[in-house]
Amino acid sequence: MTTVISRLVRRWGARAVGLVLTAIGLYVVFPGLLTLFGSWPRLREITLWWFVVVVALVIGSMASLWWLTRLALRSRTGPHGTWSTVSWGTAASAHLAGNAAGKIVPGGPATAGVVQARLLIQSGQPAAAVASAITAMGLLTTGILLMLPILTIPALLIGPPPARKLEYGLVVSVVVAVVMVALSIAILVWTPFVVAIGRLAGRLLHLVKHDLTADSASAALVTARDRVAASFTGRRTRAVLAAAGNRMFDYAALVAALAALGAHVRPSEVMMAYAVAQALALIPITPGGLGFVESGLTTLLVLIGVTADQAVVATLLYRLIAFWMPIPLGALAWAGWRINRHLTARGAATDEAEADE
């Protein structure tokens, strides 16, 4: 009896604790979500054109990850060493299904990665290659996210541009993407630079985590860099361009949501708020950081000068399209994937039966 109970605890204990934490987290953020969705009628005040712009930018962000997936799984096959990779449809379906799962199931990025990997493996990709690709993609996109605050600090110190127009944030996103690509390429090919960054980070982190040293942090960073570099050999520039595009299109969507409401705020401050909001999305208590991102982003926007009403409605518009829209798209992608596999298997069985006759 004791053995059975121990097995049940080992199997379901962690899940039960996770569900309890999720329930508590949702209870805590529920009032904020009610306030946010209570502003739904105000969306009618926004010109339809801005909805189109935000949707297009979010799709651009997702398409960048589809491109990154194709680059990560690109390999030589056949006697002549021809290049092969997954199709755009497979890459999109795997990402959309995984992304949707990560937004509705506790575990966030881990759940998304498992679902995405499963679809890619079922499409015929080797399991080892898929695991390596998803790990490299995660490291690269996380590294790009960590660059945002670093690149934003100089802009905050310089001060506001002569004309305080938020629309300049769309131009800023392009400039920052170029800088990200250049810096990422330097990290991928210049080891002394990586070592220096790792040692600096190690010294800073040692203040709060004494078992971490400059040497250990540097070695860990070089190892992660080597893994990413090996996964994208011969296509590193395109890989970092895709990863930077993913973040910058998403940031531009937030800028567009604020511009749609006529907000006046510095693009660099919006980028800092965006970076913090993306960090909040990694909190595993609620799926996709639901509630924490909305509350945190709204608060940060108010702190940088956006009016409370504009902050709430802009956050609603941005999250409606960036967070909620991909969920039904992911469900449709998964359903389409299952139907296509079923039809393909039935066609193969029919062809085999006709051949036997």
C-alpha positions, -999 to 999 in steps of 0.1 A, spaced: 0 0 0 28 23 9 45 16 -24 14 24 -44 10 57 -25 46 66 -32 42 59 -69 11 80 -70 29 109 -52 59 107 -75 37 106 -106 10 131 -97 25 151 -68 44 176 -89 14 181 -113 -9 186 -83 14 212 -68 17 229 -102 -21 231 -106 -25 245 -71 1 272 -78 -16 280 -111 -50 283 -94 -35 306 -68 -18 327 -94 -50 331 -115 -69 340 -83 -43 368 -76 -43 382 -111 -80 378 -118 -91 413 -106 -65 428 -130 -77 407 -159 -113 418 -151 -102 454 -153 -83 448 -185 -112 431 -203 -136 456 -189 -120 481 -213 -131 459 -243 -157 485 -256 -129 511 -259 -114 490 -287 -141 504 -310 -125 538 -308 -94 524 -326 -92 527 -364 -95 494 -382 -62 501 -399 -43 498 -366 -57 463 -360 -44 453 -394 -9 467 -386 -7 449 -352 -19 416 -367 6 419 -395 35 426 -371 25 397 -348 24 374 -379 58 387 -389 71 378 -354 57 342 -357 70 338 -393 105 347 -380 103 317 -357 91 295 -386 122 306 -406 144 299 -376 130 264 -373 137 257 -409 173 270 -405 178 249 -374 167 217 -391 185 223 -423 209 194 -431 226 176 -460 211 144 -473 214 121 -503 245 109 -522 252 144 -536 249 162 -502 218 182 -512 202 204 -485 169 195 -470 147 209 -442 111 210 -430 85 227 -452 71 261 -442 38 245 -435 53 219 -411 74 246 -393 44 268 -390 20 240 -378 46 228 -352 52 263 -338 15 273 -338 5 241 -320 33 243 -295 27 280 -289 -10 275 -282 -3 246 -258 22 268 -239 -4 295 -235 -31 272 -220 -12 245 -201 10 253 -171 47 249 -179 47 275 -206 79 272 -227 86 236 -217 51 225 -228 54 244 -260 87 228 -268 74 193 -262 44 198 -285 65 214 -312 91 186 -310 64 160 -312 50 174 -345 84 179 -360 94 143 -352 61 130 -366 69 149 -398 100 127 -403 127 147 -386 152 127 -365 145 130 -327 181 140 -319 181 167 -345 148 181 -333 160 182 -297 192 199 -306 174 224 -328 148 234 -302 175 238 -276 196 260 -299 165 281 -309 157 286 -272 192 297 -263 193 321 -293 159 337 -287 166 340 -250 199 356 -257 183 381 -280 157 389 -253 185 395 -228 201 420 -252 171 443 -251 177 460 -217 214 463 -225 207 480 -259 180 502 -243 201 517 -215 222 539 -238 191 553 -255 176 561 -220 207 579 -210 210 599 -242 175 614 -237 144 618 -258 147 625 -296 139 661 -308 104 650 -319 87 628 -293 68 607 -318 60 571 -308 59 561 -345 97 564 -345 96 532 -324 89 513 -357 122 527 -370 139 521 -337 129 484 -340 148 481 -373 179 499 -359 179 477 -328 175 446 -350 205 455 -370 226 461 -338 213 428 -324 224 409 -355 259 425 -355 264 418 -318 251 383 -321 275 375 -350 303 389 -329 293 366 -300 291 336 -323 325 340 -339 346 359 -313 353 337 -283 374 363 -263 343 386 -264 321 358 -250 347 351 -223 348 387 -213 310 389 -211 308 357 -191 334 368 -166 316 402 -161 283 385 -156 299 360 -132 313 387 -111 279 404 -109 260 372 -102 286 362 -75 272 390 -53 239 371 -50 250 335 -57 284 329 -41 290 295 -56 290 310 -91 324 324 -101 336 344 -131 353 314 -146 323 291 -142 300 316 -157 323 322 -186 327 285 -193 289 280 -192 284 309 -216 310 296 -240 294 261 -240 260 276 -247 275 297 -275 292 267 -291 260 248 -291 241 275 -309 270 281 -333 272 244 -342 234 242 -348 235 271 -373 268 265 -390 268 282 -424 236 301 -417 244 320 -385 236 355 -399 202 343 -411 195 326 -378 202 357 -357 183 378 -382 153 355 -377 156 356 -339 160 394 -339 130 397 -362 109 376 -338 115 401 -310 115 433 -330 82 425 -348 66 418 -315 80 450 -299 68 469 -330 33 454 -324 33 470 -289 44 503 -303 16 502 -329 -9 494 -302 2 525 -283 4 547 -314 -32 537 -322 -43 554 -290 -22 585 -296 1 579 -268 32 601 -264 62 582 -250 98 575 -258 103 543 -279 133 534 -258 112 534 -226 85 513 -244 113 488 -253 124 486 -216 88 479 -206 85 453 -233 116 435 -222 103 434 -186 69 421 -198 86 393 -218 105 383 -187 72 382 -168 58 359 -195 84 333 -184 69 330 -149 57 294 -147 28 300 -123 2 308 -149 3 297 -186 22 322 -207 25 346 -176 -13 353 -180 -22 381 -157 13 389 -146 22 402 -181 -9 423 -184 -6 438 -149 31 444 -152 30 459 -187 1 482 -178 19 494 -147 52 500 -166 35 519 -193 19 542 -168 53 547 -151 69 558 -184 42 584 -190 13 567 -208 -21 576 -193 -38 549 -173 -66 546 -199 -42 544 -228 -20 518 -210 -50 495 -203 -65 496 -238 -31 494 -255 -22 463 -234 -56 448 -242 -51 453 -279 -15 440 -279 -22 409 -258 -55 402 -276 -35 397 -308 -1 386 -296 -14 362 -268 -50 352 -276 -50 351 -314 -24 324 -317 -44 300 -295 -72 293 -320 -47 294 -348 -27 267 -329 -58 246 -325 -66 249 -362 -29 240 -371 -30 210 -348 -63 198 -362 -51 203 -398 -20 184 -390 -39 155 -376 -63 154 -406 -34 156 -431 -15 127 -413 -47 106 -413 -54 113 -450 -17 106 -459 -17 73 -440 -50 62 -456 -36 71 -490 -4 51 -484 -24 21 -472 -46 23 -503 -16 24 -526 0 -5 -508 -32 -25 -510 -35 -18 -548 1 -28 -553 -4 -61 -535 -33 -68 -559 
